Amino acid sequence: MKNKFRLLLWLIYLLGLLFLFLFSGNKYAWMAEIDPSVSLDSIQDNSDNNMFAFLILCALIGVQVLVFVLEKGMRKVIPALIALITVLVYALLN
């Protein structure tokens, strides 16, 4: 795979990972940290951040699948491991 295209795919992946960090998790978690008597389940959150974070996850996995298909030899292991790490990060954030 050409180096410029590989670099572009990595930049897309890193930008997507940044978005995943920004849009994952509960945006009201700070309230429970300040006052432990506040339950996060009692706060109604009508935002679609979880759906958006899932779509970002799907895009990141898609980028890694594309890298996996385009790579040759033992370099195919790297995108597979990165996709697994991405899923684990998503699971920990949500």
Secondary structure, DSSP 8 states (H G I E B T S, - for coil): --HHHHHHHHHHHHHHHHHHHHH-S-TTHHHHHH-TTS-GGGS-----HHHHHHHHHHHHHHHHHHHHHH--GGGGHHHHHHHHHHHHHHHHH-
